[in-house]
């Protein structure tokens, strides 16, 4: 689900206008979630943090099988001050989490570049991206950008076009409308792969 909808007048707003999110329903933190057993289907949300656009992608995994559930992005209105923008990201992700109810979450780590101010601001967006699922009682894993690329494409320096090609193979029904949503799906796939490896190691250790 990739269409961007506007929250109706009864929903939340942030200074500057309504927040564009990928779904309209909104749930508060009324339930705690615990990971289901490894052998059961597990719903995972991947989150690609950003101040202008935070991508999200939801998949289900059972063994080697991956199923696309939904993807989109949270897009605060332009011109918002930083605090209001962070609030908008949190509220938008909370709406997505309430609607899709994932059991586990994965967030991409901040890429440190030469622009210290930009890196710091992105780190604040990532903190919000980790806080939102944690408030629902969802465990949150972190993955470096190179690890995500290596898991999905096989090369740690793959570009976005290569990721998009692999997504069509791994999740044929997925049609992300932005690079952020595509990256979020790649993050979710990375977590599915990592948890499968952990389950295999546990099985071998118990032999």
C-alpha positions as CSV (number, residue, x, y, z in Angstrom):
1,X,0.0,0.0,0.0
2,X,1.8,3.1,-1.2
3,X,-0.8,5.8,-1.7
4,X,-0.3,8.8,0.5
5,X,-3.4,9.8,2.4
6,X,-4.1,12.8,4.7
7,X,-5.2,12.3,8.3
8,X,-8.8,13.6,8.6
9,X,-9.7,16.6,10.7
10,X,-10.3,14.3,13.7
11,X,-6.7,13.1,13.6
12,X,-3.5,14.7,14.6
13,X,-1.9,17.8,13.0
14,X,1.4,19.5,13.3
15,X,2.3,23.2,12.9
16,X,2.2,23.8,9.2
17,X,-0.6,21.4,8.2
18,X,-1.6,17.8,8.4
19,X,1.1,15.1,8.2
20,X,1.1,12.9,5.0
21,X,1.3,9.2,6.0
22,X,0.6,6.1,4.1
23,X,-2.5,5.0,6.0
24,X,-5.4,6.8,7.6
25,X,-6.1,4.7,10.7
26,X,-4.4,5.6,14.0
27,X,-3.9,3.4,17.1
28,X,-2.5,4.4,20.4
29,X,-0.2,2.3,22.5
30,X,-2.8,-0.1,23.9
31,X,-1.1,-3.4,23.4
32,X,2.3,-5.0,24.0
33,X,3.7,-7.4,21.4
34,X,6.1,-10.3,21.8
35,X,7.9,-12.1,19.1
36,X,6.1,-15.3,18.0
37,X,8.0,-18.6,17.8
38,X,10.6,-18.9,15.1
39,X,8.6,-21.5,13.1
40,X,5.5,-19.3,12.9
41,X,5.1,-16.5,10.3
42,X,6.7,-13.3,11.6
43,X,5.6,-9.8,10.6
44,X,8.5,-7.4,10.3
45,X,8.6,-3.7,9.7
46,X,11.8,-2.1,8.3
47,X,12.2,1.7,8.8
48,X,14.5,4.0,6.8
49,X,14.7,7.2,8.9
50,X,14.8,10.6,7.3
51,X,13.7,14.1,8.3
52,X,12.0,14.9,5.0
53,X,10.7,11.4,4.3
54,X,10.9,8.3,6.6
55,X,10.3,5.1,4.6
56,X,8.6,2.0,6.0
57,X,8.1,-1.5,4.7
58,X,6.3,-4.5,6.1
59,X,6.9,-8.1,5.2
60,X,6.1,-11.5,6.6
61,X,8.7,-14.3,6.8
62,X,8.3,-18.0,7.4
63,X,11.5,-20.0,6.8
64,X,12.8,-19.0,3.4
65,X,9.5,-17.5,2.3
66,X,9.0,-13.7,2.2
67,X,5.6,-12.1,1.7
68,X,5.1,-8.4,0.9
69,X,2.5,-6.8,3.2
70,X,2.8,-3.0,2.6
71,X,5.1,0.0,2.2
72,X,5.1,3.7,2.1
73,X,6.6,6.8,3.8
74,X,5.8,9.4,6.5
75,X,6.2,12.9,5.0
76,X,6.0,15.9,7.4
77,X,5.0,19.2,5.8
78,X,7.8,21.3,4.5
79,X,8.9,24.2,6.6
80,X,8.3,22.6,10.0
81,X,10.7,23.3,12.8
82,X,12.8,20.3,13.8
83,X,10.8,19.4,17.0
84,X,7.5,19.4,15.1
85,X,9.0,17.4,12.3
86,X,10.2,14.8,14.7
87,X,6.8,14.7,16.3
88,X,5.2,14.2,12.9
89,X,7.5,11.3,12.1
90,X,6.6,9.7,15.4
91,X,2.9,10.1,15.0
92,X,3.0,8.8,11.4
93,X,5.0,5.7,12.4
94,X,2.7,5.0,15.3
95,X,-0.2,5.0,12.8
96,X,1.5,2.5,10.6
97,X,2.5,0.3,13.6
98,X,-1.1,0.3,14.9
99,X,-2.5,-0.6,11.5
100,X,0.0,-3.4,10.5
101,X,0.9,-4.7,14.0
102,X,4.4,-6.1,13.2
103,X,6.1,-8.4,15.7
104,X,9.6,-7.1,15.1
105,X,11.2,-4.0,13.8
106,X,14.5,-3.1,12.1
107,X,16.0,0.4,11.6
108,X,19.0,1.4,9.5
109,X,21.9,2.9,11.4
110,X,22.9,6.5,10.6
111,X,25.6,6.9,7.9
112,X,28.2,9.3,9.3
113,X,29.3,11.8,6.7
114,X,31.4,15.0,6.7
115,X,28.4,17.2,7.5
116,X,28.2,16.8,11.2
117,X,25.0,18.9,11.6
118,X,23.2,16.8,9.0
119,X,24.4,13.6,10.6
120,X,23.2,14.8,14.0
121,X,19.7,15.7,12.7
122,X,19.4,12.3,10.9
123,X,20.4,10.6,14.1
124,X,17.5,12.4,15.9
125,X,15.1,11.1,13.2
126,X,16.6,7.6,13.7
127,X,16.0,7.9,17.5
128,X,12.3,8.6,16.8
129,X,12.2,5.7,14.4
130,X,13.5,3.4,17.2
131,X,11.2,4.9,19.9
132,X,8.0,4.4,18.0
133,X,8.1,0.6,17.8
134,X,9.6,0.4,21.3
135,X,6.5,2.1,22.7
136,X,4.4,-0.7,21.3
137,X,6.6,-3.3,23.0
138,X,8.3,-4.3,19.7
139,X,11.9,-5.4,19.7
140,X,14.1,-3.2,17.4
141,X,17.2,-4.4,15.6
142,X,19.8,-2.1,13.9
143,X,21.7,-2.7,10.7
144,X,24.4,-0.8,8.9
145,X,23.7,0.4,5.4
146,X,26.4,-1.8,3.9
147,X,25.0,-4.8,5.7
148,X,21.6,-4.2,4.2
149,X,23.1,-3.9,0.7
150,X,25.2,-7.0,1.1
151,X,22.3,-9.0,2.4
152,X,19.9,-8.0,-0.4
153,X,22.2,-7.6,-3.4
154,X,25.3,-9.4,-2.3
155,X,27.6,-6.4,-2.4
156,X,28.1,-3.8,0.3
157,X,28.4,-0.9,-2.2
158,X,25.3,-1.7,-4.3
159,X,23.4,1.3,-5.6
160,X,19.6,2.0,-5.3
161,X,18.9,0.6,-8.8
162,X,20.5,-2.7,-7.9
163,X,18.4,-2.8,-4.7
164,X,15.2,-2.1,-6.7
165,X,16.0,-5.0,-9.1
166,X,16.5,-7.5,-6.2
167,X,13.3,-6.3,-4.5
168,X,11.3,-7.2,-7.7
169,X,12.8,-10.7,-7.4
170,X,12.5,-11.2,-3.6
171,X,9.1,-9.4,-3.3
172,X,7.4,-9.6,-6.7
173,X,4.2,-7.9,-5.5
174,X,6.0,-4.9,-3.9
175,X,5.8,-1.6,-5.8
176,X,7.5,1.0,-3.6
177,X,6.8,4.5,-4.8
178,X,10.0,6.0,-3.4
179,X,13.6,5.0,-2.7
180,X,12.9,5.4,1.0
181,X,10.1,2.8,1.0
182,X,12.3,0.5,-1.1
183,X,15.2,0.9,1.4
184,X,12.8,0.1,4.2
185,X,11.8,-3.1,2.6
186,X,15.4,-4.0,2.1
187,X,16.0,-3.4,5.8
188,X,13.1,-5.7,6.7
189,X,14.5,-8.4,4.4
190,X,17.9,-8.0,6.1
191,X,16.3,-8.6,9.5
192,X,14.4,-11.7,8.2
193,X,17.7,-13.1,6.9
194,X,19.5,-12.4,10.2
195,X,16.8,-14.0,12.4
196,X,16.7,-17.0,10.2
197,X,20.5,-17.4,10.6
198,X,20.1,-17.1,14.4
199,X,17.4,-19.8,14.4
200,X,19.7,-22.1,12.4
201,X,22.6,-21.5,14.8
202,X,20.4,-22.2,17.8
203,X,19.1,-25.5,16.1
204,X,22.7,-26.6,15.5
205,X,23.8,-25.8,19.0
206,X,21.0,-28.0,20.4
207,X,21.9,-31.0,18.4
